[in-house]
């Protein structure tokens, strides 16, 4: 159809976390996205026919890059089933088997792929480009080894909030073993400007830390139906230029590249989602047993960020981890529910009476307070499953009736559990079984040889039933025709 569509027309609205509990709808115009695609096409390192994996969900703006950089250049976009996103080992095999040449993945997924490659000795020789975005890239030993073994695969680090999409890019060069642990986020894309300002809104010199402000063709219109918030975050800079205040801190090198230095506020990135800790604290504060609290981000040895809630309970009122998780699940998505809960007599305070977040205690690896009492493993299978859970979760003990998620487990950690238990058993089983049997007792019973045999019989029965239904459908369609 003939449409008069211009750069200012809306392309999509994507929602991000809001400190008031009301998500913010970012209204992105087409001109900003066309500018991004033009840069992609002019700087493409792969042939137009290269295969791109569509990994991100449609709630991530990265999915736009995957879809339209592939289709816009005439290359092939390869779709995957949801289960592959949870299983790094199978995803790695899929990439190798389907000759995928380019992937866009967050740091956590890249780390999992690197670990799976080391564990299973699988090297996806077809892979030529890996683009990371959504959270800070960290070059771990596993990632360095992964790219060393692949040889000709290039790693690109992209940066940009939802309000601008990608605005800087950096390509890592040289031997992976010599890559910096925290690579820079790179230089601005064409028609995009990065301005670093101090707390007073004044420009700073190269080498000094300041808040990242973004200007140019990449800007969103603002927040849907939120003019007050739009005016607060989208400001007028020097010369009347429209700038977006990111809340991110950065430092510019003499060559023009930007180094990311973290957040200036209490926002964090978890599994690629931008989260405002105040929104979680606001939801948790509504529980009647919570007197005081603070939520903080914690990072494990693999560089994975998780959320921890530090809670002071009201006298005479009690709340277990299970109850708090269930309470939060009524108002928050899964990725915003803390995985660790620490109960304190009081929160540490600064001299001015504010919560001293830097003094919040480290997670000690102890089994949290749960609604269920601790019951030790009784069978060999239960002991094996409990041992895997202890290693992955970093806990001193795990009871057979403990729920994996109540112990601090996340879907990412569940993928590690799945890999370890499959190696232990010497056979594969669907990762969805771990969601259906979330306690040691239930999972051990399900994975016992007798139950496994019955499961195979049920699978065979279901396949026969599906074939019969398909035959009936085709016969009915033939009769109607």
N, C-alpha and C positions, 0 to 999 in steps of 0.2 A: 504493500500500500504506500501511497505517496504521503509522507508525513513531513511537516516542517519541524524537524528536531534540531535544536542547537546545543551549544556547549552548556548552557544554563539549565537545560532540562534535567529533571531528576532521573538518576539511574537506579539507585536503591536506597533503602533506609536500613541501617544495621544498628543493633542495640548494644550498649555497654553498661557496665555496672554504675549505679548511682548511690552517693552517700546517703541520700534521703530514703532509700528503698524503692525509688522510682527510676527504672532504667531510662537511659538517655538514648533517643533515636537520632543517630547521625544521618543527616540528609546529604548524600553525595551526588553532585552533578556529573553529567557525562563528560564535560570538558576535562576535569581532573583525571578521569580514567583513561580518556583518549591520550592524554599527555604521557601517562604511565605506559600504555601499550606501545606508543610510538617509540619510547626509549627502549623498551624490550626488543622490538623488532629491529631497531637500528644497531643494537648491541648483542644480537643473538650469536651465541657461540656454537650453536648446533644447526644442522641442516633442517630445512622446513619440514621434512618428513619424520623428524625425531619423535619418539613416543614419550608422552608426558603422563605421569600418574596423577589421577584426580583423588588426592588424599584428604584434603580439608573438607569439613562439613560446610553447608551453605550459611551457617551462622558466623563463619569466619570470612573476613574480606579476602584472605589469601585464596579462597576458592575462586574468586574472580580472576586472579592472575593465572591460576592453573587452567581454567576453562578457556578464557579468551586469548591468552598468549598462544595456546595450542590451536584452537579453532581459527583464530585470526591469522595465523601463518600457514594454515593448511596442514598442520601436523596432526598426529593421532592422539586422542585423549582416551586413556584406558581407565575404566571405572572398576571399583572393587566393592566387595561385600563388606558390611559393617564389621564382621568378625575379624577381618584382616587388620583393621585398625587397632585391634586389641592384642594382636599376636605378632610380635616383631620377627620371630623366626619364620613364620609362614609368609609374612609380608616380604621378607628378604628373598625367600625362595620364589615368590610371585614375581618380584622385580627381575630376578635372574631368568626365570622361565619365559616371561613375556617380553624380554629384551627392552625393558624400560630404560630410557636414556636420561630423563630429567625428572626430579622430584622436588616438591616444595614441602618441607617438614619443619616443625618446631624443634628446638634443641633437645627436648626430652625424647622425642621419637628418634632423632638422629643418634642419640646416646644408646637407646635400646637396640637400634639396628646394628650399631658398632659392636655392642656386647654379644648380640646374636651371631654376628659374623665370626667373632672370636670363638664362641662356644661351639658352633656347628661347623666351623671351617668352610663357610660359604662366602664366596667373593662374587658379587654381581658385576661381571666383567663388562656388561653393556652400559652401565651407569657412567654418564659423562658430566652431568651437572647436578649439584645439590644446592638448593637455595633454602636458607633458614630465615625465619622471621617470627615475630610474635613474642619472643622473650630473648633475654641476653644469651648470646652464643658463648659457650665455654669450650675450649679445646682440651678435652680430657685425654689421658693416655689411650683409651679405647678408640676415640675418634681419630687421633693422630695415626694409630696403627691401621685403622679402617681405610683411610685415604692413602696410606703408604702402600698397602696391599693392592688397592684398585689401580694405582698408577696414574692413568690419564684422566681421572675425575677431578673436576674443579669445584671448590666450595665458595659460595657467595653468601655474604652476610647482609641482609636487608633490614632497614629500620623505618618505622612509621606507625603512628597511632591510627585508630579507626577514623579519626577526624581528617586525615590527610592521605591515607593509604601509604604506599612506599615513598619515602622522600630522600633516603640516602642508600648507597650500596658500596660494599667493599668486597673485593676478590682476594682470597688468600693465595699468596704466591710462595714459591720455594718448597723445600722439603717439609712435609707435615710435621716432622719431629721438631722443627724449628719455629713452628707457628706460635704466636703469643697465646698465653692462656686465656686472655680476654681480648679478642680482636676488636679493632675499631669498627664503628658502624659506617664509616666511609664518607664520601663526598656527596653533596646534593645532586639530585637528578636535574636535567635541563628544565628551565622555567620554574625551578624551585629554589627557595632561599632559606638558609638556616641562620638565625640571629641568636647570639648568646647574650643574655642580659643579667645584670646583678639583681639583688633584692630590691634595689631602688628603681629598676627598669632602665638602667644605663648600660650601654655596650661595654664589653670587657675586652681586654687584650688577649692575643693568642697565648695559650698555656694556662690561662686562668679558668676556674670553674664557674659556670653560670647556668641559668635555666634556658633550655632549648625552646626557641620560638620559631615557628615555621610559617613561611609566606610563599606566595606565588600561585601558579595555576592549580596546585594540588589541593587547595582548601575546600572543605565541605561548606554547604550553605550555613550550617549551624545545627542546632538540635530541634527536632520537630516539636512544635507547640511549646517551646521553652525559651522565649525571648530573653528572660532574665539570665538564664544560664549561658545562652549564646553570647550575650554581651559581656559576661564575666570571663569566658574563655577565649572568645575571638575578639581581639582588641585592635586598636589603631596604634601603630608604632610610629617611628620617626618618618616624616614625610607623608603621613596619612596612610601608610601601607597597612593592609589588614594582616594580622598575625594570629596564629593559634598558640596559646600558652600550653605547652605539653605537660608541665610539672616534672619533666625529666631534666636531669643535670648532665652537662656535657662540657668537654674541653676541646678546643680546636688546636690541631697541630700546625706547624708552620707550612706544611704542604697542603693545608686546607681540609684534611680528613678530620672527622669528629670522633672523639672517644666518649663512650657512654659511661656515666658515673653513678647511675641509679636514680631513685626518685627523690623529689624534694618534699613530697607529702607521704601519706600512708597508703598509697596505691602499691600493689604488687602484681606480679604476673605468675599465675599458677596454671600449668598445662596450656599455656598460650592465652588464657583469659585474663583480661585486665580487671582487677578486683580492688575495690575500696574497702579497706579493713573496717572502716566506720560503719559500713552497711551491715557487715556480719555482727559487729558489736551491738548495733541497734536492735537487730533481730534477737540476739541471745539475751539482751538485757530485759526483754519482755517476759522471760521465764520467771515465775514467782520465787524460785529458790536462788536466783542469782542476785547477789548484792552488789558486787563490783566485778569488773572483768576487763581483760585486754586480749586482743587477738594479734598474733605476730606471725611472720613468715619465717620458716626454718628450712635450711638447706642440708641435704644429706651428702655423703661422700661422693655419690654419683652426680651431684649437681642438681638433683631434683628438689624443687621447692614444694613444701607442704605447709599447711596452716595449723597453728597450735593455739588453743584457747586457754587462758589463765583465769581461773574463777575463784572468787571468794563467795562462799555460800551464806545465805541468811541463817541466823541462829534458829534452830528448831526445824529447819526445812532441809530436805535432802534431794539430790538429783544425781542419778547415775549417768555414765557416759551414754548408755543406750537411750535413756529418756531425753537427754539433751539433743542427741542426733535426730531422734524422731521429731522433736519439737522444731528444730531448724528445718527439717525436710518439708515442713508444711509451708514455708515461705521462701526458701532459698533453693537454687539448683544444686546438684550434687557437688560440683567443683568448688562451691563456696562454703561447704560444710567442713569445719576443722576436722582433721584426722587425729589430732592429739589433744588431750584435755588434762590440764594440771590444776589441782585444787590447792589453794594457798590460804594461809591465815590472813594475809594482807598483801596488797600489791606494793612493789617498791615505788617510791616517790622521789622526785627531784626536790631541790631546796625550795622551789617555788610552789610545790604541792602537786605538780603534774605527775602522771604515770611515767616512771623511768623505764622505758621500753628496752633500753640497752641492758638493764639489770635484771630483766626477767630470766628465770633460771633456764638452763639448757635442759633438753629432754634427756632423761637418765636411762631410758631403755627398760623401765619397769612396767609390768602389766598394769593397765589403768584400772580404776574402780569401775566395776561392771555390775549390772543387775544380777548376773549369774555368779554363783560361787565357783571357786577354782576346783576343778576335778582333773586329776592327772590322767594321762593316757593309760589305757588298759591293754590294748592289743598292739601287735607289731605295726599294723597299718596306721593306727592312731598315733603311735610314737613317731613314725616316719613323717606323717603329715604335719604333726605339731612341730617337729624339728625344722621342717622347711619354713613354716610360718615364723618361727623364732628368728631364723637367720634373715629372712626377708624384712621382717618388721623391726628387727633389732631389739627384741624383748628378752627379759630374763626367763619368762615362763609363759606357756599358753595352755589353757584348759580345754577339755574336749567339747564343752558346751559354749565356748566363747565364739562370738560372731566376728568374722574377719574384719568387717568394717568398723565394728565397735573397738577393736584393738588398734585402730589407726590405719587400717588398710585402705588403699585407693585402687582405682581401676588400673593404674599404671603398675602398682606393686603386684596386683593380681596377675598381670602378665608374666612377671618374674616367677611367681608361685607356679603358674601353669607350666612354664618351661622346666622348672626344677622337678616337679612331680612327674611330668612325662618322662624325663630322663630316669627317674627313680623306678618307674614302672616298666620302662622299656616299650611303651606303646603310647599312641596318641588318644586324646579324648577332647571333646569340644570345650572351649574355654567358658562357654555359657553354663557348663555344669558347676563352675565355681560360684556363679551367682545363685544357682538353684540350691546348692548345698553349702551354705556359708559358714558352717561350724565344722570343727575337726571331726566330731563324731559322725555327722551326716555325710561328709565328704569321704571319710574312710570307709563307711558302710557302702556308699555308692560305688567306690572304686575297688571293692573287694572282688576277687576273681568270679565268685558266683553271681554277684550282681552284674558284673561286666558282661558275663555270658548272656544273662537275661536281656541286658540292654541291646546286645547285638541282635538277639532274636526279635526284639521290638522294632529295631531299625529295619530289619529285613521285612517284617510285617508291614511297617509303614510304607516302605518302597513298593511292595506289592499292591497295597491299597491305593497309592498314588497312581500307579500304572493302570489299575482297574478304573479309577475315576477318570483318568485321561482318555482311556478307551471308550468309556461311556459317553464322555463329552463329545468326542469325535464322531461317534455313531449317531448321537442325537443331532449334531450339526449336519451330518450327511443326510439324515432323514428330512430335516427342515429344508435343506438345499433342494 
